[in-house]
Amino acid sequence: MSTLEVSDIVAGHGQLQAVHGVSLTARPGEMIFVAGANGAGKTTLLRSIAGDHMATSGKVVLSGVDISELPAHHRARSGLSLVPEGRRLFPHMTVRENLMLGMSTSREGPWTVEAIYEAFPNLAKLDNSPAGKLSGGEQQAVAIGRALMGDPVAVMLDEVSLGLSPAAVELAYDALKQVRDMGLAIVVVEQDLSRTLNTADDIIVMCEGNVTLHAKPSETSLEQMASASFGHEEGH
């Protein structure tokens, strides 16, 4: 059974249609990557799935339950978490305080502050540090940890590696692999095509709101993905 099933999402901004009938499926323990150039509609897609941006049409099903009509906070309480682009932490609050905000969904599960510190060992020594004083990689770890504190069944992450050092990116993805191995479904928006090809279980490439390539990593190449990113290739 799929954890997250998204069907024919259409979304826009005023008269601009940013997402044209996009579908994806994420099963337990799968990491789905959505790639594409700037302006492809990736962020709007994730925000529409999360309920932060209401889709014009389409369906979002989480653990077999249709949550398409629910507002964002009810989708979160149903088990769907979003790590937004830019992390969106509260800079004057401590690491622990930012993590504790993730518990507002009131869901029960294995994630505690201590469990987050096991997944991200570098955060333990920063427990009482203001989030605004952390490096980009440390802030991303806090943002991911905050999402996990809601004990979700599916996590979506927008631009995981944006603005991070190569070492910080490796740490973030090492932690995400641990999360995937725990059985969560993960959807990642990523511009790094090499990272996408080497990490994903399933790949979707978008261009101007459309899916131009949908394939397993073994079925595609960097050249095909780059071509699809600019709309030069279409299909599954």
C-alpha positions as a printed NumPy array, in Angstrom:
array([[  0.   ,   0.   ,   0.   ],
       [  1.241,   3.486,  -0.839],
       [  1.898,   5.904,   2.004],
       [  1.407,   8.995,  -0.166],
       [ -0.501,   8.989,  -3.445],
       [ -0.864,  12.232,  -5.388],
       [ -3.083,  12.259,  -8.474],
       [ -3.368,  14.921, -11.189],
       [ -2.503,  17.957,  -9.073],
       [ -3.234,  21.252, -10.823],
       [ -2.17 ,  24.453,  -9.062],
       [ -1.401,  28.035,  -9.923],
       [ -0.826,  31.584,  -8.778],
       [ -3.627,  33.801, -10.005],
       [ -3.86 ,  33.321, -13.759],
       [ -0.494,  31.548, -13.9  ],
       [ -0.843,  27.757, -13.838],
       [  2.323,  26.434, -12.196],
       [  1.528,  22.704, -11.956],
       [ -0.234,  20.796, -14.735],
       [ -1.732,  17.488, -13.605],
       [  1.26 ,  16.027, -11.743],
       [  1.007,  12.608, -10.052],
       [  3.41 ,  10.695,  -7.818],
       [  3.393,   7.736,  -5.452],
       [  5.628,   7.186,  -2.415],
       [  5.604,   3.866,  -0.589],
       [  7.014,   3.079,   2.868],
       [ 10.808,   3.192,   2.782],
       [ 10.965,   4.916,  -0.608],
       [ 12.704,   8.163,  -1.502],
       [ 11.1  ,   9.931,  -4.471],
       [ 13.001,  12.813,  -6.068],
       [ 11.399,  15.679,  -7.983],
       [ 14.002,  17.457, -10.113],
       [ 13.957,  20.345, -12.538],
       [ 15.227,  23.855, -13.152],
       [ 14.108,  26.97 , -11.289],
       [ 10.495,  27.812, -12.08 ],
       [  9.564,  24.233, -12.961],
       [  6.754,  24.169, -10.378],
       [  8.446,  21.891,  -7.854],
       [  7.882,  24.07 ,  -4.793],
       [  4.27 ,  24.791,  -5.743],
       [  3.719,  21.037,  -6.107],
       [  5.033,  20.294,  -2.61 ],
       [  3.127,  23.193,  -1.035],
       [ -0.055,  22.021,  -2.764],
       [  0.395,  18.487,  -1.442],
       [  1.029,  19.864,   2.061],
       [ -2.009,  22.136,   1.886],
       [ -0.024,  25.362,   2.231],
       [ -1.177,  26.232,  -1.275],
       [ -4.616,  24.959,  -2.247],
       [ -4.625,  23.066,  -5.524],
       [ -7.174,  23.857,  -8.217],
       [ -7.862,  20.154,  -8.652],
       [ -6.376,  16.744,  -7.947],
       [ -6.261,  14.309,  -5.063],
       [ -3.896,  13.675,  -2.136],
       [ -4.268,  10.356,  -0.323],
       [ -2.227,   9.622,   2.818],
       [ -2.218,   6.091,   4.267],
       [ -5.387,   5.32 ,   2.322],
       [ -7.282,   8.423,   3.48 ],
       [ -8.212,  11.258,   1.111],
       [ -6.877,  14.477,   2.69 ],
       [ -7.366,  16.68 ,  -0.387],
       [ -9.888,  18.963,   1.289],
       [ -8.048,  19.309,   4.604],
       [ -6.147,  22.487,   5.556],
       [ -2.405,  22.271,   6.094],
       [ -2.472,  21.806,   9.877],
       [ -4.889,  18.875,   9.597],
       [ -2.717,  17.271,   6.911],
       [  0.222,  17.579,   9.316],
       [ -1.822,  15.942,  12.07 ],
       [ -2.637,  13.154,   9.618],
       [  1.086,  12.415,   9.28 ],
       [  2.361,  14.584,   6.413],
       [  5.358,  16.862,   7.11 ],
       [  6.999,  19.506,   4.923],
       [ 10.531,  20.875,   5.326],
       [ 10.258,  24.153,   3.407],
       [ 12.906,  25.772,   1.247],
       [ 15.034,  28.078,   3.397],
       [ 14.375,  26.034,   6.579],
       [ 12.025,  28.69 ,   8.133],
       [ 13.347,  28.294,  11.67 ],
       [ 12.711,  30.734,  14.517],
       [ 16.193,  32.298,  14.752],
       [ 15.986,  33.575,  18.335],
       [ 14.688,  30.282,  19.72 ],
       [ 17.075,  27.499,  20.719],
       [ 17.586,  24.299,  18.788],
       [ 15.534,  22.376,  21.361],
       [ 12.727,  24.941,  21.27 ],
       [ 12.551,  24.765,  17.465],
       [ 12.43 ,  20.981,  17.612],
       [  9.692,  20.995,  20.241],
       [  7.461,  23.004,  17.907],
       [  7.243,  19.906,  15.729],
       [  5.252,  18.182,  18.457],
       [  2.283,  20.474,  17.853],
       [  0.689,  17.798,  15.639],
       [  0.061,  15.768,  18.829],
       [  0.853,  12.513,  17.024],
       [  2.455,   9.629,  18.894],
       [  5.566,   7.905,  17.624],
       [  9.272,   7.211,  18.128],
       [ 10.657,  10.701,  17.574],
       [ 11.86 ,  12.659,  20.589],
       [ 14.53 ,  15.345,  20.93 ],
       [ 16.97 ,  12.649,  22.019],
       [ 16.113,  10.522,  18.959],
       [ 16.744,  13.545,  16.73 ],
       [ 20.133,  14.028,  18.384],
       [ 20.971,  10.406,  17.645],
       [ 20.119,  10.936,  13.969],
       [ 21.982,  14.286,  13.905],
       [ 24.778,  13.932,  16.523],
       [ 26.181,  17.381,  15.774],
       [ 22.97 ,  18.978,  17.101],
       [ 23.285,  17.587,  20.633],
       [ 26.038,  20.036,  21.583],
       [ 23.966,  22.899,  20.14 ],
       [ 20.877,  22.103,  22.221],
       [ 20.714,  25.547,  23.86 ],
       [ 22.08 ,  27.568,  20.923],
       [ 19.878,  30.064,  19.042],
       [ 18.943,  28.568,  15.666],
       [ 19.914,  31.792,  13.901],
       [ 23.542,  31.332,  14.975],
       [ 23.909,  27.907,  13.341],
       [ 25.536,  27.09 ,  10.023],
       [ 23.345,  26.327,   7.015],
       [ 23.89 ,  22.598,   7.428],
       [ 23.034,  22.696,  11.117],
       [ 19.889,  24.698,  10.403],
       [ 18.822,  22.162,   7.79 ],
       [ 19.311,  19.378,  10.321],
       [ 17.081,  21.244,  12.799],
       [ 14.433,  21.785,  10.114],
       [ 14.409,  18.076,   9.25 ],
       [ 14.352,  17.188,  12.938],
       [ 11.413,  19.513,  13.562],
       [  9.465,  17.773,  10.789],
       [ 10.252,  14.356,  12.269],
       [  9.136,  15.463,  15.745],
       [  5.582,  15.397,  14.388],
       [  5.99 ,  11.61 ,  13.917],
       [  4.944,  11.693,  10.25 ],
       [  4.436,   8.771,   7.908],
       [  5.578,  10.869,   4.934],
       [  8.087,  13.733,   4.789],
       [  8.554,  16.191,   1.921],
       [ 11.705,  18.295,   1.666],
       [ 12.171,  21.304,  -0.596],
       [ 15.712,  21.954,  -1.882],
       [ 17.624,  19.963,   0.727],
       [ 21.092,  20.936,  -0.537],
       [ 20.438,  24.58 ,  -1.443],
       [ 23.184,  26.822,  -0.045],
       [ 24.912,  24.019,   1.866],
       [ 28.53 ,  22.888,   1.757],
       [ 29.208,  19.454,   0.215],
       [ 29.964,  18.053,   3.689],
       [ 26.669,  19.382,   5.074],
       [ 24.769,  17.888,   2.145],
       [ 26.304,  14.482,   2.832],
       [ 25.3  ,  14.651,   6.492],
       [ 21.736,  15.624,   5.598],
       [ 21.342,  12.784,   3.121],
       [ 22.943,  10.24 ,   5.46 ],
       [ 20.258,  11.14 ,   8.013],
       [ 17.502,  10.938,   5.391],
       [ 18.627,   7.442,   4.448],
       [ 18.276,   6.436,   8.106],
       [ 14.765,   7.882,   8.115],
       [ 13.905,   6.019,   4.919],
       [ 15.187,   2.782,   6.454],
       [ 12.721,   3.309,   9.323],
       [  9.893,   2.96 ,   6.801],
       [  8.924,   6.556,   6.125],
       [  7.996,   7.716,   2.64 ],
       [ 10.157,  10.648,   1.53 ],
       [  9.683,  13.124,  -1.313],
       [ 12.657,  15.378,  -2.072],
       [ 12.861,  18.393,  -4.376],
       [ 16.439,  18.607,  -5.612],
       [ 18.232,  20.52 ,  -8.371],
       [ 21.408,  18.406,  -8.193],
       [ 20.795,  15.824, -10.914],
       [ 23.793,  13.68 ,  -9.931],
       [ 22.558,  13.484,  -6.358],
       [ 19.081,  12.644,  -7.604],
       [ 20.308,   9.849,  -9.882],
       [ 22.513,   8.323,  -7.165],
       [ 20.022,   8.51 ,  -4.288],
       [ 16.435,   8.239,  -5.548],
       [ 14.25 ,   5.158,  -5.709],
       [ 12.078,   6.931,  -8.29 ],
       [ 12.656,  10.133, -10.283],
       [ 10.271,  12.763, -11.616],
       [ 11.614,  15.637, -13.719],
       [  9.464,  18.726, -14.242],
       [  9.605,  21.599, -16.698],
       [  7.151,  24.502, -16.716],
       [  4.727,  22.619, -14.484],
       [  4.695,  19.407, -16.513],
       [  6.264,  16.014, -15.866],
       [  8.762,  15.565, -18.69 ],
       [ 10.42 ,  12.409, -17.366],
       [  9.364,   9.726, -14.877],
       [ 11.78 ,   6.843, -14.439],
       [ 13.746,   4.627, -12.093],
       [ 17.44 ,   5.6  , -11.779],
       [ 18.425,   2.467, -13.686],
       [ 16.176,   3.506, -16.577],
       [ 17.582,   6.988, -17.196],
       [ 20.803,   9.016, -17.325],
       [ 22.123,  12.448, -16.436],
       [ 21.847,  13.465, -20.081],
       [ 18.196,  12.429, -20.29 ],
       [ 17.392,  14.166, -17.015],
       [ 19.125,  17.368, -18.105],
       [ 17.243,  17.291, -21.387],
       [ 13.937,  16.737, -19.584],
       [ 14.687,  19.643, -17.239],
       [ 14.481,  21.955, -20.228],
       [ 11.437,  20.294, -21.756],
       [ 13.245,  18.538, -24.587],
       [ 12.104,  15.056, -23.655],
       [  8.775,  13.695, -22.558],
       [  7.299,  10.445, -21.309],
       [  7.885,   7.659, -18.844]])
